[in-house]
């Protein structure tokens, strides 16, 4: 036996020698920095975690003593970036020799997994660490890590062991990490850990101090929106977003120190979802408080105001700005009983309509005594529009447009408009550059870059000074309003007790005139209503999760009678939802065709609102299913098609071949309504089961109706009564029960399904202002 082994080895000695020589040569040719250097440490961490590691983004946790470090290892926190992904926070444990030298990392744990947020500015001290998460070009959160762990948060008995194991598996130690988060939403912040506090400084120099011993915040307004402690044994940092507590409600914890800047590296922010807008940099040196938005009392943070000095030598030369949340408010306008003089018919009422008084929040002055400019209020033209004039337009969907009136008058969609004589800002630049001008009360309306709006007023300024101040304030487009009786006021009380409280305005401004009858036109703001306009159905808030802002619900429900049957109707505000179609496991697959998506991404799973179950097709019926240019089942002209795209939902009748777009998803379904008439399919009898159907109304809402019956005729009749001309059945021929899944209820959305699901995801509600018409050249 030994001779056999010896012969085997001897025969292969040359080969083994060559392999050994090659290995030694490769080892000698590779220069690896020693672990005692920052570069060597980063390289070791990069190899262990398989991510890119910057030596400047590594911080050692304190030593636990030589014996503990040798037996259990020394811990280090670092930021790592996988290829094409933002940075995440990791925790590694290094082997240590009895001489105190590092050998290699024995274990690496990923502490954060945030595909839409980049972790920045890691700071590690003896007891604590801090870092910030940057998302969409803004610093979204600041996180504080207590390196000593969660301590007394452990449960007792078996649960204590389970918790310790989870902490060890997910956070790298049985003690875990004490985690506290601060929501900041700033363009830039600077972090400072000191002996007894965490300091958060925004880009304008405003400082919030967190007293770590007392668990309190100093002046959180404007920088820190909320603070909360993460519960023990979380799976990821991202789960903490579901556990908000009010600002200042921090648990007790202590700390250490260092300052690290956190920058979004020039990435443009998506300001359309930010409320209030970002602070404005002061125009005049030494005016540190200028440009910071402050909530207006009594408006539930629907309205914010700020001021900025224009001329340091003139105390009256100040720009007053008031912005309002167009996600939760609608801008409307009223014609005065004297101005503008109508081209035909009666003049304006000068009042807020009685039907809107209960929803009235605020009013401000309009264009004033200008007869050259046009106006239309609630579909009635008082003065025709003039091409080229700067204009404010209100659409049927409650959106506000600001811009230059085009040469061709828009034929539909605009319910009201008001024109002015001067555009002060176009494309972010002031149109008036002459510094010499009449000093006067002046006012303006401004379209902010993020899609919001602001009312502007100055007690004393030239037109050029106002235009330049608006441009510096972030206006994309601005028009001049009146120079007399200028002001903005909030409205409170009911009926005869309604009163106006001036936010900004001169002695000649009286807000109550807009309640009693104004000689001149004016604008006013009312709370948005979730109830579809002109609808007699008894809508209520749909149970389950709503997209933000939740006080303007996007999902409603109603129960209606059709004969002796009760039909459940579900209403969706389409701009608040994006769509994903997930193919069911039972959808037939054919050679050469693409498999459908089966599951949502991890980010999308946290945004799910609802899903419609549409069953699956069969090899005989072959209802089409496609995702952009990729087809799972060919689209057939004999079937109707529901098209779910970024711009909304479109239902195409049978006989139409849909145009293909990369961002659209195509689901073919049976028709129940066509051109306002019930199809044969609608009355076709069958098994008694829950049936569903969808339609899209002219007002931009999608309706889904459900009933348990042996035909779908009740669904078609109900949707026809709800102002739908076409409707499709939620059944791809498998005759499954049509189910409405709702996040936040007992009937939650399954992660995967045998049947195809049409899923609605929450879309952040943007400010509803937009650039209208064509931009004009600067004067």
C-alpha positions in Angstrom: 0.0 0.0 0.0 2.8 2.4 1.0 4.7 1.6 -2.2 1.6 2.3 -4.3 1.2 5.8 -2.6 4.9 6.5 -3.0 4.8 5.6 -6.7 1.7 7.8 -7.2 3.3 10.8 -5.6 6.7 10.3 -7.3 5.0 10.2 -10.7 3.3 13.5 -10.0 6.2 15.4 -8.3 7.0 17.5 -11.3 3.4 18.7 -11.7 3.1 19.4 -7.9 6.3 21.4 -8.0 5.1 23.5 -10.9 1.9 24.3 -9.2 3.8 25.2 -6.0 6.1 27.4 -7.9 3.3 29.1 -9.7 1.5 29.8 -6.4 4.6 31.2 -4.7 5.4 33.4 -7.7 1.8 34.8 -7.8 2.0 35.4 -4.1 5.3 37.3 -4.4 4.0 39.3 -7.4 1.0 40.6 -5.5 1.7 43.4 -3.1 -1.0 43.5 -0.4 -0.9 46.5 2.0 -0.5 45.5 5.6 -3.5 45.5 7.8 -1.8 48.1 10.0 -2.4 50.8 7.3 -5.7 52.4 6.3 -5.4 51.1 2.7 -4.7 47.5 3.9 -7.6 47.6 6.3 -10.0 48.9 3.5 -8.7 46.2 1.1 -9.3 43.4 3.6 -12.8 44.7 4.3 -13.5 45.0 0.6 -12.4 41.4 -0.1 -14.5 40.1 2.8 -17.7 42.0 2.0 -17.2 42.0 -1.8 -17.9 45.7 -2.0 -15.7 48.8 -2.6 -14.5 50.4 0.6 -13.0 53.8 1.0 -10.3 54.0 3.7 -11.9 57.2 5.0 -15.2 55.5 5.6 -14.0 53.0 8.2 -14.2 53.4 11.9 -13.0 51.1 14.7 -15.2 50.3 17.6 -13.5 50.5 21.0 -11.3 47.6 22.1 -12.9 45.3 24.7 -9.6 44.4 26.2 -6.8 42.2 24.7 -8.2 38.9 26.0 -11.7 39.6 24.6 -10.3 40.9 21.3 -8.2 37.7 20.9 -11.1 35.3 21.8 -14.0 37.2 20.2 -12.3 39.6 17.8 -12.3 43.4 17.3 -15.2 45.1 15.6 -15.1 47.8 13.0 -17.9 49.7 11.1 -17.5 50.7 7.5 -19.4 51.8 4.4 -19.3 49.5 1.4 -20.6 50.1 -2.1 -21.5 47.2 -4.4 -21.1 47.9 -8.1 -23.8 50.3 -9.4 -25.4 50.5 -5.9 -25.5 53.2 -3.2 -23.4 52.6 0.0 -24.6 50.6 2.9 -23.3 50.2 6.5 -21.4 47.0 7.4 -20.0 45.6 10.7 -17.0 43.3 10.6 -15.1 41.4 13.3 -11.3 41.0 12.9 -9.2 38.2 14.3 -6.5 39.5 16.7 -3.3 37.8 17.7 -2.0 37.7 21.3 0.5 40.3 20.2 -2.4 42.6 19.3 -2.0 42.3 15.5 -4.9 42.1 13.1 -5.1 38.9 11.0 -8.3 39.0 8.9 -12.0 39.7 9.2 -13.8 36.5 10.4 -17.3 37.8 10.0 -19.1 40.6 8.1 -22.7 41.7 8.7 -24.6 44.1 6.5 -26.5 46.5 8.8 -28.4 48.5 6.2 -30.0 47.5 2.9 -31.4 50.7 1.4 -31.3 50.5 -2.4 -32.7 54.1 -2.7 -30.5 55.7 0.0 -26.8 56.3 0.1 -25.2 56.1 3.6 -22.7 58.9 4.1 -20.6 60.6 6.7 -19.8 57.7 9.1 -18.4 58.9 12.4 -17.3 56.4 15.1 -16.2 57.3 18.6 -15.6 55.3 21.8 -19.2 54.7 22.5 -21.3 55.8 19.6 -21.4 56.1 15.8 -23.5 58.4 13.6 -24.2 58.5 9.8 -26.7 60.0 7.4 -28.8 58.5 4.6 -29.1 60.5 1.4 -32.0 59.8 -0.9 -33.2 61.7 -4.0 -30.4 64.2 -3.6 -31.3 65.1 0.0 -30.3 64.0 3.5 -33.3 62.0 4.6 -32.2 60.6 8.0 -29.5 60.9 10.6 -28.9 57.6 12.5 -27.2 57.3 15.9 -25.8 53.9 17.0 -25.1 53.1 20.6 -22.2 50.6 20.4 -22.9 49.3 23.9 -26.1 47.6 22.6 -29.7 47.7 23.6 -29.0 46.5 27.2 -32.2 46.6 29.2 -34.4 46.2 26.1 -33.8 42.4 26.3 -36.7 40.2 27.2 -36.2 37.5 29.8 -36.1 33.7 29.6 -36.3 32.0 26.2 -37.2 35.2 24.4 -34.0 36.8 25.7 -32.0 34.0 24.0 -34.0 34.3 20.8 -33.5 38.1 20.7 -29.7 37.8 21.4 -29.4 35.3 18.6 -31.2 37.6 16.2 -29.0 40.5 17.2 -25.9 38.4 16.7 -27.1 37.2 13.3 -28.3 40.6 12.0 -26.2 43.1 13.9 -22.9 41.3 14.6 -23.2 41.0 18.4 -25.5 39.5 21.0 -26.0 43.0 22.5 -27.0 44.5 19.2 -26.8 48.2 18.5 -29.0 50.9 20.1 -30.4 52.7 17.2 -32.1 56.2 17.1 -33.1 58.0 13.9 -33.8 61.6 13.1 -35.8 62.5 10.0 -34.3 65.7 8.6 -35.0 66.1 4.8 -32.3 68.7 4.2 -30.0 69.4 1.2 -26.9 69.4 3.5 -26.3 68.6 7.1 -23.2 68.5 9.4 -23.0 65.9 12.2 -21.3 66.4 15.5 -21.0 63.9 18.4 -19.9 65.6 21.6 -19.7 64.5 25.3 -23.4 64.6 25.9 -25.1 65.6 22.7 -25.6 65.0 19.0 -25.4 68.1 16.9 -27.2 68.4 13.6 -26.5 71.5 11.5 -28.3 72.3 8.3 -27.0 74.1 5.2 -28.1 77.5 6.5 -26.3 77.1 9.8 -29.4 76.2 11.9 -28.4 73.8 14.7 -30.5 71.2 16.5 -29.0 69.8 19.7 -30.1 66.3 20.9 -29.4 66.0 24.6 -28.5 62.3 24.8 -28.8 62.0 28.6 -32.2 63.7 28.9 -33.5 62.4 25.5 -34.7 65.8 24.3 -34.3 68.0 21.2 -33.6 71.7 21.1 -35.7 73.6 18.5 -36.4 70.6 16.2 -38.6 72.7 13.8 -37.2 73.2 10.4 -34.4 70.6 10.6 -35.6 67.6 12.6 -39.1 66.6 11.6 -39.3 63.5 13.8 -37.2 61.3 16.0 -37.7 57.7 17.0 -35.8 54.8 18.6 -35.6 51.6 16.6 -37.0 48.6 18.4 -34.8 45.6 19.3 -33.7 43.1 16.7 -34.8 44.8 13.6 -34.1 43.2 10.2 -33.0 46.4 8.5 -32.9 50.1 9.2 -35.6 50.6 6.7 -38.2 48.8 8.9 -38.0 51.7 11.4 -39.9 54.0 9.1 -43.1 52.2 10.2 -42.5 53.2 13.9 -42.7 57.0 14.1 -43.0 58.8 17.4 -43.4 62.6 17.9 -40.3 64.9 17.7 -38.4 65.1 21.0 -39.8 61.8 22.3 -36.4 60.1 22.6 -35.4 57.4 25.0 -32.4 58.2 27.3 -29.0 57.5 25.9 -25.4 59.0 26.2 -22.4 59.7 23.6 -19.0 61.2 22.3 -17.7 63.4 19.5 -16.5 64.4 15.9 -17.8 66.4 13.0 -18.4 65.0 9.5 -20.0 66.9 6.6 -22.7 65.0 4.6 -23.3 66.2 1.0 -25.6 65.0 -1.7 -22.8 65.6 -4.3 -24.8 68.0 -6.4 -27.7 65.6 -7.1 -30.8 67.5 -7.9 -33.6 67.0 -5.3 -37.1 66.0 -6.2 -38.6 69.0 -4.5 -42.1 68.3 -5.7 -42.6 65.9 -2.7 -41.0 68.2 -0.2 -43.1 70.2 2.2 -42.4 72.8 3.2 -39.9 73.9 0.5 -36.2 74.1 1.3 -35.1 77.2 3.1 -34.0 80.2 0.9 -30.5 81.6 1.3 -30.6 85.1 2.8 -30.1 88.0 0.3 -28.4 90.3 2.8 -25.4 89.3 5.0 -26.2 89.1 8.7 -29.9 88.2 8.2 -29.5 84.6 9.4 -33.2 84.1 10.0 -34.3 85.2 6.5 -35.6 82.5 4.2 -36.7 80.0 6.8 -40.2 78.8 6.3 -42.4 79.1 9.4 -45.9 77.5 9.7 -48.8 80.0 9.8 -50.9 79.6 13.0 -54.2 77.8 12.7 -53.5 76.2 9.3 -52.3 72.7 10.3 -49.1 73.3 8.4 -51.0 73.9 5.2 -49.5 77.4 4.9 -45.9 78.6 5.6 -44.4 82.0 5.4 -41.0 83.6 5.4 -39.3 87.0 4.8 -36.1 88.2 3.2 -34.4 91.6 3.3 -33.9 93.0 -0.2 -32.1 96.3 0.6 -30.0 96.5 3.8 -30.4 100.3 3.9 -34.2 100.1 3.7 -36.2 98.4 6.5 -39.4 98.4 4.3 -37.6 96.8 1.4 -38.5 93.2 2.4 -39.8 90.3 0.3 -42.7 88.5 2.1 -43.5 85.0 0.8 -46.4 82.7 1.6 -46.4 79.2 0.2 -49.3 76.7 0.4 -49.5 72.9 0.1 -51.2 72.2 -3.2 -51.3 68.5 -2.4 -54.0 69.3 0.3 -55.3 72.6 -1.0 -56.9 73.7 -4.3 -56.3 77.2 -5.7 -59.4 78.9 -7.0 -60.3 82.4 -8.2 -63.3 84.8 -8.1 -64.1 87.8 -10.3 -64.9 91.1 -8.6 -68.2 92.9 -9.0 -66.4 95.9 -10.6 -63.2 94.4 -12.1 -62.5 92.9 -14.5 -65.4 94.4 -16.5 -67.1 91.5 -18.3 -67.2 91.5 -22.1 -70.7 90.0 -21.9 -73.1 88.9 -19.2 -73.0 89.9 -15.6 -69.9 90.8 -13.6 -68.3 88.6 -11.0 -69.8 88.0 -7.6 -66.8 89.1 -5.6 -67.4 86.3 -3.1 -66.4 82.7 -2.4 -69.3 80.4 -3.5 -71.5 79.2 -0.7 -70.8 75.6 -1.5 -67.1 76.1 -0.8 -67.2 78.3 2.3 -66.9 75.4 4.7 -63.6 74.3 3.0 -62.2 77.9 2.8 -58.7 78.2 4.2 -57.2 81.4 2.9 -57.5 84.3 0.4 -55.2 86.7 -1.3 -55.4 89.6 -3.8 -55.7 89.1 -7.5 -54.5 91.1 -10.5 -56.6 94.1 -9.7 -58.0 96.9 -11.9 -56.7 95.7 -15.3 -59.2 95.6 -18.1 -56.7 94.5 -20.8 -56.2 91.0 -19.4 -58.6 88.1 -19.6 -60.5 86.1 -17.0 -62.7 83.0 -16.9 -64.3 81.7 -13.8 -65.9 78.3 -13.5 -66.3 77.9 -17.3 -67.8 81.4 -17.8 -65.6 83.8 -19.7 -65.7 87.3 -18.3 -63.0 88.8 -20.5 -61.4 86.9 -23.5 -57.8 85.7 -23.2 -55.1 87.6 -24.9 -52.3 85.6 -26.5 -48.8 86.1 -25.0 -50.0 87.4 -21.7 -48.8 85.8 -18.4 -51.7 83.7 -17.1 -52.9 81.5 -14.2 -55.0 78.6 -15.3 -57.0 76.1 -13.2 -57.8 72.6 -14.7 -60.6 70.2 -14.3 -58.3 68.0 -12.2 -57.6 70.8 -9.7 -54.1 71.6 -11.0 -52.7 75.1 -11.3 -50.7 76.3 -14.4 -48.6 79.4 -14.6 -47.2 80.7 -17.9 -47.7 82.6 -21.1 -51.0 82.1 -22.9 -50.4 80.4 -26.3 -51.4 81.7 -29.7 -54.1 79.1 -30.0 -56.6 79.0 -27.1 -56.7 75.6 -25.4 -60.0 74.0 -26.3 -60.7 72.0 -23.2 -59.6 71.2 -19.7 -59.3 74.7 -18.3 -62.2 75.7 -16.1 -60.8 79.1 -15.0 -58.0 81.5 -15.9 -56.7 85.0 -15.0 -54.3 87.0 -17.0 -51.8 89.7 -15.9 -49.9 92.3 -17.8 -46.3 91.5 -16.7 -44.2 88.3 -16.3 -41.6 89.1 -13.6 -39.7 85.8 -13.9 -39.3 83.5 -16.9 -37.3 80.3 -16.9 -35.9 81.2 -13.5 -34.6 84.7 -14.6 -35.9 88.1 -13.8 -37.4 89.8 -16.9 -36.9 93.3 -15.4 -33.3 94.5 -15.0 -33.6 98.3 -14.7 -32.8 99.2 -11.1 -34.6 102.5 -11.4 -38.3 102.2 -10.8 -41.3 103.4 -8.8 -41.2 102.2 -5.2 -44.6 100.8 -4.3 -46.6 98.0 -2.6 -46.3 95.1 -5.0 -47.5 91.5 -5.2 -46.9 88.5 -7.4 -47.6 84.8 -7.8 -44.7 82.5 -8.3 -44.3 78.9 -9.6 -41.5 77.3 -7.6 -39.1 74.9 -9.2 -40.4 71.9 -7.3 -44.0 72.3 -8.6 -45.3 74.4 -5.6 -46.5 78.0 -5.6 -45.9 81.0 -3.5 -47.7 84.4 -3.0 -45.2 87.2 -2.8 -45.6 90.8 -1.5 -43.3 93.7 -0.7 -44.3 96.8 1.2 -41.9 99.0 -0.8 -39.9 97.9 -3.9 -39.4 98.6 -7.5 -40.7 96.1 -10.1 -37.1 95.1 -10.9 -36.3 94.5 -7.2 -39.4 92.3 -6.8 -38.5 90.3 -10.0 -34.9 89.8 -8.9 -36.0 88.8 -5.4 -38.4 86.2 -6.8 -35.7 84.8 -9.1 -33.3 84.4 -6.2 -36.1 82.8 -4.2 -36.4 79.8 -6.6 -39.2 81.0 -8.8 -39.4 79.3 -12.2 -42.1 81.7 -13.5 -43.8 84.6 -11.8 -46.5 87.1 -12.7 -47.2 90.5 -11.2 -50.5 90.9 -9.3 -52.1 94.0 -7.9 -50.2 97.0 -6.4 -53.1 98.1 -4.3 -55.0 96.3 -1.5 -52.3 93.6 -1.4 -52.3 90.9 1.2 -52.7 87.2 2.2 -55.1 86.1 4.9 -56.2 82.9 6.6 -59.9 82.3 7.2 -61.4 80.8 10.4 -64.8 80.3 11.9 -68.1 79.4 10.3 -71.1 81.2 8.9 -71.6 84.7 10.3 -68.5 84.1 12.6 -66.1 83.7 9.6 -63.2 86.1 10.0 -60.0 86.8 8.1 -56.6 87.0 9.8 -53.9 88.9 7.8 -50.7 87.0 7.4 -49.0 89.6 5.3 -50.6 92.9 4.0 -50.8 96.6 4.3 -53.3 98.8 6.1 -55.4 99.0 2.9 -56.0 95.2 2.8 -59.1 93.7 4.5 -59.5 90.0 4.0 -63.2 90.2 5.1 -64.0 91.9 1.9 -63.6 88.6 0.1 -66.3 87.1 2.3 -68.7 90.0 1.9 -68.1 91.1 -1.7 -64.9 92.3 -3.3 -64.9 94.9 -6.1 -61.7 93.3 -7.6 -60.8 89.8 -8.5 -59.0 87.6 -5.9 -57.7 84.1 -5.3 -58.6 81.7 -2.6 -57.6 78.3 -1.2 -59.9 75.5 -0.2 -59.2 72.1 1.3 -59.1 69.3 -1.3 -61.9 66.8 -1.0 -61.5 63.1 -1.6 -65.1 62.8 -2.8 -65.2 62.8 -6.6 -66.9 65.9 -7.9 -70.5 65.6 -9.1 -70.8 62.1 -7.7 -73.9 61.0 -5.7 -72.4 57.7 -4.5 -71.8 57.4 -0.7 -68.0 57.3 -0.7 -66.2 56.5 2.5 -62.5 56.1 3.3 -61.3 52.7 2.0 -60.0 50.5 4.9 -56.2 49.9 4.7 -53.1 51.9 3.8 -53.4 55.2 2.0 -50.7 57.0 0.0 -49.2 60.1 1.6 -50.5 62.7 2.4 -53.1 60.4 4.1 -55.4 63.3 4.9 -56.2 63.5 1.2 -57.3 59.9 0.6 -56.7 58.4 -2.8 -58.6 55.2 -2.2 -62.3 55.3 -1.5 -65.1 52.7 -1.3 -68.9 52.6 -1.5 -71.7 50.1 -1.4 -74.5 50.5 -3.9 -77.7 48.5 -4.6 -78.4 47.0 -8.0 -81.8 45.3 -7.6 -81.5 43.2 -4.5 -77.7 42.8 -4.8 -75.1 44.9 -3.0 -72.2 45.9 -5.2 -68.9 47.0 -3.6 -67.2 49.8 -5.5 -63.5 50.8 -5.1 -62.3 54.1 -6.3 -58.6 55.0 -7.2 -57.2 58.5 -7.8 -55.0 57.5 -10.7 -52.2 60.1 -10.3 -51.5 58.7 -6.8 -50.8 55.2 -8.0 -48.3 53.4 -10.2 -49.0 50.0 -11.6 -47.3 46.6 -11.7 -48.7 43.5 -13.3 -47.4 40.2 -11.9 -48.0 37.1 -14.0 -49.6 34.1 -12.2 -47.8 30.8 -11.9 -50.7 29.2 -13.9 -50.4 31.5 -16.9 -49.4 29.2 -19.8 -45.9 29.6 -21.2 -45.0 29.1 -24.8 -41.6 28.5 -26.4 -40.0 31.7 -27.5 -42.1 33.9 -25.3 -40.8 35.9 -22.2 -41.8 34.7 -18.7 -43.8 37.4 -16.9 -42.5 39.2 -13.7 -43.6 37.1 -10.7 -42.7 39.3 -7.7 -42.2 42.9 -6.8 -38.8 44.3 -5.9 -38.0 44.8 -2.2 -38.6 48.5 -2.5 -41.9 48.1 -4.3 -43.2 45.6 -1.6 -43.1 48.4 0.9 -45.3 50.6 -1.4 -48.1 48.2 -2.1 -51.6 49.6 -1.6 -53.9 47.1 -3.3 -54.1 44.4 -6.0 -56.8 43.0 -8.3 -56.9 39.2 -8.9 -57.7 38.6 -12.5 -57.2 34.8 -12.6 -55.2 33.3 -15.5 -55.9 32.5 -19.1 -55.9 29.0 -20.7 -54.2 27.4 -23.7 -57.6 27.6 -25.5 -58.5 31.2 -24.7 -55.0 32.8 -24.7 -55.8 36.2 -23.5 -52.8 38.4 -24.2 -50.2 39.5 -21.6 -47.3 41.8 -22.4 -44.7 44.0 -20.7 -43.5 46.7 -23.1 -42.1 44.9 -26.1 -41.8 41.6 -24.2 -44.7 39.3 -24.7 -45.7 36.4 -22.5 -48.9 35.8 -24.5 -49.5 37.6 -27.8 -52.0 40.4 -27.8 -55.0 39.5 -29.9 -57.3 41.9 -31.6 -60.4 39.8 -30.7 -60.0 40.8 -27.0 -60.1 44.1 -25.1 -56.9 45.4 -23.5 -56.2 47.2 -20.3 -53.0 49.3 -20.6 -51.3 50.2 -17.3 -48.6 52.8 -17.9 -46.8 55.6 -16.1 -49.3 58.1 -17.4 -52.4 56.2 -16.2 -54.8 53.5 -17.3 -56.4 53.1 -20.7 -59.1 50.5 -21.7 -59.1 49.6 -25.4 -62.1 47.9 -26.9 -61.7 44.7 -28.9 -60.6 45.3 -32.4 -57.9 47.8 -31.4 -54.3 46.9 -31.6 -52.5 48.8 -28.7 -49.5 50.9 -29.4 -46.5 49.5 -27.5 -44.5 51.5 -25.0 -41.6 50.3 -22.8 -43.2 51.6 -19.6 -46.6 50.0 -20.2 -48.1 46.7 -19.2 -50.9 45.0 -21.3 -53.5 42.7 -19.8 -56.3 41.4 -22.1 -59.7 40.9 -20.5 -63.3 40.4 -21.5 -65.6 43.4 -22.3 -68.7 44.1 -20.2 -69.4 47.6 -21.5 -68.7 49.1 -24.9 -69.8 52.7 -25.9 -72.3 52.7 -23.0 -73.9 49.4 -24.0 -73.8 46.0 -22.2 -72.1 43.3 -24.2 -73.3 39.7 -24.5 -70.5 38.7 -22.0 -72.1 40.9 -19.3 -75.4 38.9 -19.3 -73.8 35.5 -19.9 -74.9 33.2 -17.0 -72.4 31.0 -15.1 -71.3 29.7 -11.8 -72.1 31.8 -8.7 -68.9 33.4 -7.5 -67.4 36.8 -6.7 -67.0 38.8 -9.9 -65.1 42.0 -10.6 -64.8 44.7 -13.3 -62.9 47.9 -13.8 -63.5 51.1 -15.7 -61.9 54.6 -16.0 -64.1 57.6 -15.5 -63.8 60.9 -17.4 -62.7 62.6 -14.1 -59.5 60.5 -14.0 -60.5 57.9 -11.4 -60.4 54.2 -11.9 -63.4 52.3 -10.4 -63.4 48.6 -9.6 -66.7 46.9 -8.8 -67.3 43.5 -7.1 -70.4 41.4 -6.6 -71.2 37.8 -5.8 -73.6 36.6 -8.5 -74.0 34.2 -11.4 -73.4 36.9 -14.1 -71.5 40.1 -14.4 -74.5 42.2 -15.5 -74.8 43.9 -12.0 -71.2 45.1 -12.4 -71.8 46.5 -15.8 -75.0 48.3 -14.7 -73.3 49.8 -11.7 -70.3 51.1 -13.6 -72.6 52.5 -16.3 -74.5 54.4 -13.6 -71.2 55.7 -12.3 -70.5 57.5 -15.7 -68.4 54.8 -17.3 -68.8 54.0 -21.1 -66.5 51.0 -21.2 -65.6 48.3 -18.6 -63.6 45.1 -18.6 -64.2 42.0 -16.4 -61.5 40.9 -14.0 -61.3 37.3 -15.3 -58.8 36.0 -17.8 -61.0 32.9 -18.4 -60.1 30.7 -15.4 -63.3 31.8 -13.6 -61.5 32.4 -10.3 -63.1 34.6 -7.7 -62.2 38.2 -8.3 -60.5 39.4 -5.1 -59.5 42.9 -4.0 -56.5 42.7 -1.8 -55.7 45.7 0.5 -52.5 46.4 2.3 -53.1 47.1 6.0 -56.2 44.7 6.2 -56.7 41.1 6.9 -56.7 40.5 3.2 -53.1 41.5 2.5 -51.4 41.1 -0.9 -49.7 37.8 -1.5 -46.0 38.0 -2.5 -46.6 35.4 -5.3 -49.7 33.9 -6.7 -51.0 31.3 -9.1 -53.3 33.9 -10.6 -52.2 37.2 -12.3 -52.3 40.3 -10.1 -52.7 43.9 -11.1 -51.0 45.8 -8.3 -51.3 49.4 -7.3 -48.2 51.0 -5.6 -48.2 54.3 -3.7 -46.9 57.2 -5.7 -45.8 60.3 -3.7 -48.3 63.1 -4.3 -46.5 66.0 -5.9 -47.4 69.6 -5.7 -50.0 70.2 -8.5 -48.6 73.4 -10.1 -47.1 73.2 -13.6 -45.6 75.5 -16.3 -48.5 76.4 -18.7 -48.3 77.4 -22.4 -45.1 78.7 -23.9 -42.4 80.7 -22.1 -41.8 84.3 -23.3 -38.5 86.0 -23.7 -37.3 88.3 -21.0 -38.2 92.0 -21.5 
